[in-house]
Amino acid sequence: MESLKSRLVEWNARTNERQKLQHVYLAVAVLGILVAGLITLLFPDLGHQIVVVALAALGAFFLNAVIWNLLKAALITYLPSRPRRKQ
């Protein structure tokens, strides 16, 4: 349990908000597909609906990745960095 906590603290420290969001999209997609596979054995219609949600999360993952890369390539590199505030 302590190992999991230390890994989560390390992950939180070394990733930014965009990367965390991407990880959540990917986790929802993968877990959704796995859960849908199990549920489909008993309730096929519910399993199909869960797959649709998982595929939507996967689509959001790819769309978010493309948009952020386009923004980074076209805009962010040309913006001046924030000036530091005096304390």
C-alpha positions, 0 to 999 in steps of 0.5 A: 500500500505504501508503494502505491502511495509513493508512486502516486505522489511521484506521478503527481509531482512529475506530470502536469495537468494536461498529462494527468488528464490524458492518463485519466482518459486512457485509463477510463477507456481501457478499464471501460473496455475491460468492464464492458467485456465482462458485463457483455457476458451477462447483459449484452446491451449494457456492455455495448453502452459501456463500450460506447462510453469507453470509445468516447473517452478514447476519442477524447484522448486522441482529440486532446493529444492532437489539439495540444500538439497543434497548439504547442507547435503553432502557438505556445512556442511563439508566446513570450514566457510569463515575467516573474513576479517580485516577492 
